[in-house]
């Protein structure tokens, strides 16, 4: 059970990081109009 809770927390942390990155790229794209990956 402890392992499951740890994996759940890891998944939520990783998901929130990916979500913040996606929101950041969306905001940049909305302001600039294009995405520069350089």
PDB file of N, CA, C and O in Angstrom, chain B, residues numbered from 101:
ATOM      1  N   UNK B 101       0.839  -1.206   0.000  1.00  0.00           N
ATOM      2  CA  UNK B 101       0.000   0.000   0.000  1.00  0.00           C
ATOM      3  C   UNK B 101       0.875   1.258   0.000  1.00  0.00           C
ATOM      4  O   UNK B 101       0.581   2.235  -0.689  1.00  0.00           O
ATOM      5  N   UNK B 102       1.949   1.214   0.780  1.00  0.00           N
ATOM      6  CA  UNK B 102       2.843   2.368   0.859  1.00  0.00           C
ATOM      7  C   UNK B 102       3.475   2.658  -0.500  1.00  0.00           C
ATOM      8  O   UNK B 102       3.642   3.817  -0.880  1.00  0.00           O
ATOM      9  N   UNK B 103       3.825   1.596  -1.228  1.00  0.00           N
ATOM     10  CA  UNK B 103       4.412   1.756  -2.565  1.00  0.00           C
ATOM     11  C   UNK B 103       3.424   2.423  -3.507  1.00  0.00           C
ATOM     12  O   UNK B 103       3.798   3.285  -4.301  1.00  0.00           O
ATOM     13  N   UNK B 104       2.154   2.020  -3.417  1.00  0.00           N
ATOM     14  CA  UNK B 104       1.118   2.601  -4.278  1.00  0.00           C
ATOM     15  C   UNK B 104       0.964   4.094  -4.015  1.00  0.00           C
ATOM     16  O   UNK B 104       0.856   4.883  -4.954  1.00  0.00           O
ATOM     17  N   UNK B 105       0.954   4.483  -2.746  1.00  0.00           N
ATOM     18  CA  UNK B 105       0.814   5.899  -2.391  1.00  0.00           C
ATOM     19  C   UNK B 105       2.005   6.692  -2.913  1.00  0.00           C
ATOM     20  O   UNK B 105       1.842   7.805  -3.413  1.00  0.00           O
ATOM     21  N   UNK B 106       3.214   6.117  -2.797  1.00  0.00           N
ATOM     22  CA  UNK B 106       4.417   6.795  -3.272  1.00  0.00           C
ATOM     23  C   UNK B 106       4.366   6.993  -4.784  1.00  0.00           C
ATOM     24  O   UNK B 106       4.704   8.064  -5.288  1.00  0.00           O
ATOM     25  N   UNK B 107       3.943   5.958  -5.500  1.00  0.00           N
ATOM     26  CA  UNK B 107       3.827   6.065  -6.955  1.00  0.00           C
ATOM     27  C   UNK B 107       2.761   7.084  -7.348  1.00  0.00           C
ATOM     28  O   UNK B 107       2.931   7.811  -8.327  1.00  0.00           O
ATOM     29  N   UNK B 108       1.672   7.144  -6.599  1.00  0.00           N
ATOM     30  CA  UNK B 108       0.607   8.104  -6.867  1.00  0.00           C
ATOM     31  C   UNK B 108       1.126   9.534  -6.715  1.00  0.00           C
ATOM     32  O   UNK B 108       0.841  10.397  -7.545  1.00  0.00           O
ATOM     33  N   UNK B 109       1.890   9.778  -5.647  1.00  0.00           N
ATOM     34  CA  UNK B 109       2.460  11.110  -5.420  1.00  0.00           C
ATOM     35  C   UNK B 109       3.441  11.463  -6.528  1.00  0.00           C
ATOM     36  O   UNK B 109       3.444  12.592  -7.019  1.00  0.00           O
ATOM     37  N   UNK B 110       4.283  10.497  -6.931  1.00  0.00           N
ATOM     38  CA  UNK B 110       5.229  10.743  -8.016  1.00  0.00           C
ATOM     39  C   UNK B 110       4.493  11.083  -9.304  1.00  0.00           C
ATOM     40  O   UNK B 110       4.898  11.995 -10.025  1.00  0.00           O
ATOM     41  N   UNK B 111       3.429  10.370  -9.599  1.00  0.00           N
ATOM     42  CA  UNK B 111       2.655  10.620 -10.810  1.00  0.00           C
ATOM     43  C   UNK B 111       2.014  11.993 -10.799  1.00  0.00           C
ATOM     44  O   UNK B 111       2.024  12.691 -11.813  1.00  0.00           O
ATOM     45  N   UNK B 112       1.455  12.390  -9.662  1.00  0.00           N
ATOM     46  CA  UNK B 112       0.831  13.710  -9.557  1.00  0.00           C
ATOM     47  C   UNK B 112       1.868  14.819  -9.704  1.00  0.00           C
ATOM     48  O   UNK B 112       1.607  15.838 -10.343  1.00  0.00           O
ATOM     49  N   UNK B 113       3.048  14.617  -9.112  1.00  0.00           N
ATOM     50  CA  UNK B 113       4.110  15.618  -9.222  1.00  0.00           C
ATOM     51  C   UNK B 113       4.545  15.778 -10.667  1.00  0.00           C
ATOM     52  O   UNK B 113       4.645  16.897 -11.171  1.00  0.00           O
ATOM     53  N   UNK B 114       4.806  14.655 -11.337  1.00  0.00           N
ATOM     54  CA  UNK B 114       5.238  14.700 -12.735  1.00  0.00           C
ATOM     55  C   UNK B 114       4.150  15.300 -13.616  1.00  0.00           C
ATOM     56  O   UNK B 114       4.441  16.089 -14.515  1.00  0.00           O
ATOM     57  N   UNK B 115       2.910  14.935 -13.364  1.00  0.00           N
ATOM     58  CA  UNK B 115       1.798  15.470 -14.140  1.00  0.00           C
ATOM     59  C   UNK B 115       1.656  16.974 -13.974  1.00  0.00           C
ATOM     60  O   UNK B 115       1.381  17.685 -14.942  1.00  0.00           O
ATOM     61  N   UNK B 116       1.842  17.463 -12.754  1.00  0.00           N
ATOM     62  CA  UNK B 116       1.726  18.905 -12.530  1.00  0.00           C
ATOM     63  C   UNK B 116       2.855  19.658 -13.219  1.00  0.00           C
ATOM     64  O   UNK B 116       2.649  20.758 -13.731  1.00  0.00           O
ATOM     65  N   UNK B 117       4.056  19.064 -13.235  1.00  0.00           N
ATOM     66  CA  UNK B 117       5.183  19.697 -13.929  1.00  0.00           C
ATOM     67  C   UNK B 117       4.893  19.779 -15.421  1.00  0.00           C
ATOM     68  O   UNK B 117       5.079  20.828 -16.037  1.00  0.00           O
ATOM     69  N   UNK B 118       4.432  18.663 -16.005  1.00  0.00           N
ATOM     70  CA  UNK B 118       4.084  18.673 -17.430  1.00  0.00           C
ATOM     71  C   UNK B 118       2.973  19.683 -17.712  1.00  0.00           C
ATOM     72  O   UNK B 118       2.992  20.361 -18.738  1.00  0.00           O
ATOM     73  N   UNK B 119       2.013  19.779 -16.806  1.00  0.00           N
ATOM     74  CA  UNK B 119       0.919  20.729 -16.976  1.00  0.00           C
ATOM     75  C   UNK B 119       1.418  22.167 -16.970  1.00  0.00           C
ATOM     76  O   UNK B 119       0.985  22.979 -17.788  1.00  0.00           O
ATOM     77  N   UNK B 120       2.334  22.486 -16.045  1.00  0.00           N
ATOM     78  CA  UNK B 120       2.883  23.840 -15.994  1.00  0.00           C
ATOM     79  C   UNK B 120       3.657  24.165 -17.262  1.00  0.00           C
ATOM     80  O   UNK B 120       3.562  25.280 -17.775  1.00  0.00           O
ATOM     81  N   UNK B 121       4.427  23.201 -17.777  1.00  0.00           N
ATOM     82  CA  UNK B 121       5.170  23.415 -19.026  1.00  0.00           C
ATOM     83  C   UNK B 121       4.198  23.672 -20.169  1.00  0.00           C
ATOM     84  O   UNK B 121       4.408  24.580 -20.974  1.00  0.00           O
ATOM     85  N   UNK B 122       3.135  22.874 -20.243  1.00  0.00           N
ATOM     86  CA  UNK B 122       2.153  23.036 -21.317  1.00  0.00           C
ATOM     87  C   UNK B 122       1.471  24.401 -21.224  1.00  0.00           C
ATOM     88  O   UNK B 122       1.270  25.059 -22.245  1.00  0.00           O
ATOM     89  N   UNK B 123       1.114  24.832 -20.019  1.00  0.00           N
ATOM     90  CA  UNK B 123       0.485  26.143 -19.837  1.00  0.00           C
ATOM     91  C   UNK B 123       1.454  27.255 -20.237  1.00  0.00           C
ATOM     92  O   UNK B 123       1.052  28.238 -20.861  1.00  0.00           O
ATOM     93  N   UNK B 124       2.723  27.100 -19.880  1.00  0.00           N
ATOM     94  CA  UNK B 124       3.729  28.094 -20.250  1.00  0.00           C
ATOM     95  C   UNK B 124       3.863  28.225 -21.756  1.00  0.00           C
ATOM     96  O   UNK B 124       3.882  29.336 -22.284  1.00  0.00           O
ATOM     97  N   UNK B 125       3.957  27.081 -22.463  1.00  0.00           N
ATOM     98  CA  UNK B 125       4.060  27.131 -23.921  1.00  0.00           C
ATOM     99  C   UNK B 125       2.797  27.720 -24.540  1.00  0.00           C
ATOM    100  O   UNK B 125       2.876  28.447 -25.531  1.00  0.00           O
ATOM    101  N   UNK B 126       1.639  27.414 -23.968  1.00  0.00           N
ATOM    102  CA  UNK B 126       0.386  27.967 -24.493  1.00  0.00           C
ATOM    103  C   UNK B 126       0.360  29.485 -24.348  1.00  0.00           C
ATOM    104  O   UNK B 126      -0.055  30.187 -25.270  1.00  0.00           O
ATOM    105  N   UNK B 127       0.798  29.996 -23.203  1.00  0.00           N
ATOM    106  CA  UNK B 127       0.830  31.443 -22.986  1.00  0.00           C
ATOM    107  C   UNK B 127       1.811  32.109 -23.942  1.00  0.00           C
ATOM    108  O   UNK B 127       1.501  33.150 -24.522  1.00  0.00           O
ATOM    109  N   UNK B 128       3.002  31.512 -24.113  1.00  0.00           N
ATOM    110  CA  UNK B 128       4.000  32.075 -25.023  1.00  0.00           C
ATOM    111  C   UNK B 128       3.466  32.072 -26.447  1.00  0.00           C
ATOM    112  O   UNK B 128       3.637  33.046 -27.181  1.00  0.00           O
ATOM    113  N   UNK B 129       2.819  30.977 -26.839  1.00  0.00           N
ATOM    114  CA  UNK B 129       2.270  30.894 -28.191  1.00  0.00           C
ATOM    115  C   UNK B 129       1.174  31.939 -28.392  1.00  0.00           C
ATOM    116  O   UNK B 129       1.073  32.533 -29.466  1.00  0.00           O
ATOM    117  N   UNK B 130       0.365  32.163 -27.379  1.00  0.00           N
ATOM    118  CA  UNK B 130      -0.702  33.154 -27.483  1.00  0.00           C
ATOM    119  C   UNK B 130      -0.160  34.568 -27.613  1.00  0.00           C
ATOM    120  O   UNK B 130      -0.751  35.397 -28.305  1.00  0.00           O
ATOM    121  N   UNK B 131       0.964  34.854 -26.950  1.00  0.00           N
ATOM    122  CA  UNK B 131       1.532  36.202 -26.987  1.00  0.00           C
ATOM    123  C   UNK B 131       2.323  36.416 -28.280  1.00  0.00           C
ATOM    124  O   UNK B 131       2.145  37.426 -28.961  1.00  0.00           O
ATOM    125  N   UNK B 132       3.188  35.470 -28.612  1.00  0.00           N
ATOM    126  CA  UNK B 132       4.098  35.652 -29.753  1.00  0.00           C
ATOM    127  C   UNK B 132       3.450  35.187 -31.057  1.00  0.00           C
ATOM    128  O   UNK B 132       3.640  35.817 -32.097  1.00  0.00           O
ATOM    129  N   UNK B 133       2.693  34.103 -31.013  1.00  0.00           N
ATOM    130  CA  UNK B 133       2.061  33.593 -32.220  1.00  0.00           C
ATOM    131  C   UNK B 133       2.826  32.454 -32.852  1.00  0.00           C
ATOM    132  O   UNK B 133       2.373  31.867 -33.834  1.00  0.00           O
ATOM    133  N   UNK B 134       3.990  32.134 -32.294  1.00  0.00           N
ATOM    134  CA  UNK B 134       4.738  30.980 -32.795  1.00  0.00           C
ATOM    135  C   UNK B 134       5.596  30.438 -31.666  1.00  0.00           C
ATOM    136  O   UNK B 134       5.925  31.156 -30.722  1.00  0.00           O
ATOM    137  N   UNK B 135       5.956  29.161 -31.770  1.00  0.00           N
ATOM    138  CA  UNK B 135       6.739  28.516 -30.720  1.00  0.00           C
ATOM    139  C   UNK B 135       8.169  28.329 -31.224  1.00  0.00           C
ATOM    140  O   UNK B 135       8.390  27.758 -32.292  1.00  0.00           O
ATOM    141  N   UNK B 136       9.131  28.812 -30.448  1.00  0.00           N
ATOM    142  CA  UNK B 136      10.537  28.648 -30.794  1.00  0.00           C
ATOM    143  C   UNK B 136      11.165  27.674 -29.797  1.00  0.00           C
ATOM    144  O   UNK B 136      11.289  27.989 -28.614  1.00  0.00           O
ATOM    145  N   UNK B 137      11.564  26.487 -30.274  1.00  0.00           N
ATOM    146  CA  UNK B 137      12.135  25.466 -29.400  1.00  0.00           C
ATOM    147  C   UNK B 137      13.648  25.608 -29.246  1.00  0.00           C
ATOM    148  O   UNK B 137      14.275  24.805 -28.555  1.00  0.00           O
ATOM    149  N   UNK B 138      14.236  26.608 -29.873  1.00  0.00           N
ATOM    150  CA  UNK B 138      15.677  26.777 -29.805  1.00  0.00           C
ATOM    151  C   UNK B 138      16.106  27.224 -28.397  1.00  0.00           C
ATOM    152  O   UNK B 138      17.296  27.418 -28.147  1.00  0.00           O
TER     153      UNK B 138
END
